[in-house]
């Protein structure tokens, strides 16, 4: 159970005796603790009892509090404490509505924005600056002259706060002191290993939002992530709507591909880490020969993942294995404009000439499905794009650009992000133009 205490961070205008009671209750709280002040709570137990609600109503009649404050107290009385079960099965209790949020990585930040509470976010991990709106990353320090990618999104999202957005962690370290100074009501993390330190050093509720953004399930997948964030923020209706939106896009594709025979589904090799460093990157241990055993967007798009029978999650393979698989299509993820050049390099590689995809010229770019997590918006439109590549005659009427803009808006609340993205990457615009889109 999350342990919380109380601090005089909110002043409730109540009659003198009530203020005195509150003051006495707060006196024993250590000044260094991040604590919870519950509007309308007099005895310091973080619960608004029937008696305390009655006292608040009396205070309203006497002019001690406003009608807006009473409405908040009534809401707390009727809905709190409330316990949320996170994606690790942990029970986390809240005593008041969440107003101050710190997502520790881009994926939960994206969901907070999607559910309508981006204005409550205080900070996030450094990579949020280039992961939320698809951007070109920079080395450690923000430089306005280096903003490349979806610039309109970058300067609009989070009420224009992204250029000066606080960074409370990096890939290597967490700034616990800065987080504590911001006094969050909740911290969202995707890494269960961070929970203990965050709870101990910060002292506020910590909720795990784990799972894959391209797995469309509740257990370990996107739907479970959305549901947990929605529960914490009291955005259950918005969460259900977002899940319904994702399901509608999936149904648009799966209603066509699920009736295909296995002989109508081409074999596909997917290189989600790109290929800009060659067949293998010894530093990161991944590149063209790094693949994923499961990528649901590809399955839904009507392709057969040649790595599906392998053991593991992300795996490195030998070129001999790729040749033995002999895929009909190859998709290579692209995150920067120059990454697109690898298509010609793969097609011209002497080692790969026997592969059907290379022989027939069916080697394509795709959208990079990672960014310090697994952004669900990118993979969702990857699904539609892959379906159009693999089965062009069946999806010729699908407007990928319109679909992409709609998907990004659903998650980021910003218009035209996909259009910015395809123009930045160049190859998608060229591909769309070639399709007559």
Buried (B, 14 or more C-beta within 10 A) or exposed (E): EBEBBBBEEBEBBBBEEBBEBBEEBBEEBEEEBBBBBBBBBBBBBBBBBEEBBEBBBBBBEEEBBEEEBBEBBBBBBEEBBBEBEBBBEBEBBBBBBBEBBBBBBBBBBBBBBBBEBBEBBBBBBBBBBBBBBBBBBBEEEBEEEEBBBBEBBBBBBBEEBBEEBBBBBEEEEBBBEBBBEBBBBBBBBBEBEBBEEBBEEBBBBBBBBBBBBBBBEBEEBBBBBBBBBBBBBBBEEBBBBBBEBBEEBBEBBBEBBEEEEEEEBBBBBBBBBBBBBEBBBEEEEBBBBBBBBBBBBBBBBBBBBBBEEBEEEBBBBEBEBBBEBBBBBBBBBBBBBEBBEBBEBBBEBEEBEEBBBBEEEBBBBBBBBBBBBBBBBBBBBBBBBBBBBBBEEBBEEBEBBEBBBBBBBBBBBBBBBBBBBBBBBBBBBEBBEEEEB
